[in-house]
Amino acid sequence: MLRRYGRTCIPIPRQTERHYWSVSCLPSTPGKALVRVNASWMELFALYADGDGIRAKFLVHLSDFTTDHSPDQGAVDENFLERCVMTPEDVGTFFPRGEDIFGIKVRGIRSINKFLATRRVLRAIRAFNLTHMNRGRNAYQASHCYSLADHMLEG
């Protein structure tokens, strides 16, 4: 899953590695992520243990997931999100602090794969990642794990 995210969601990953994005096994807040990807001061993506499986957390622009493309929390396109996963129970949302920021939690490897295979979702993830990479140098460079990045980007 981490490999797929690295290859499809991070712009020019090898050239921007560490200075503009990083991957680490250090715990994030809240919760204890197994792995997380950061850019600038923002956590972009995280994987968590979920019983015998995994769940993923994606941060994106809220306006990419509303029915009217506004940053209105009440306009989240729930029907679209439910179609992007295997079963509606596999997707959840949350609103972190910040304007036009939206969090999506997806449970299960099959649902995460389906979610990342949706063109609109992939475009939104890439746009959010690029926005934060363009905000300047990565604040988490010191915790970047080169061996994890190599695994993430190989193949």
Steps between C-alpha positions, in 0.01 A plus 500: 500500500782738586670419171184577305455829683862601436493420131160651421443782748831681547621725218850412374569295813875435470591861423284640782575232761592623848518871411133529398347181640602230742390157615545381855397236749497753783159522665267774393235673703231399567548127495805296422552472128701208364634736236430857396586728210548874564562814297578843640324489842216273384441129535374392158440128548524243776448127539372348826447150629129412503449162662645249254499758220594860436330833464625809323457868571517747212500877532361690201333828406140494620386683184607198291244286682194723525202494265554867403883514528475741794686467832161450673507206744127449451543437127722189522407260219441195720351299210818547297720395792293187560533401132881530528527209748378140519228562762370831644624398847858508371510880469485768766572871505634757742577872497843599629570863577567712197317651211411265215658196669313172515594160639388168358548167679478182295499151652627184336751435225233441233323826579825695516599361158161588353519848653843563345378367163232770476621775264332786687648381831848461355486849344388646834776324697766614252372860510504508881847347513636749249342789691685402814825415326490850347474659845870454553750262644377198691503554875542125562821444300689377806261207550502394132572128472703438183458122509122537530501750213706256290242227567220745428641613164664183365365305209 
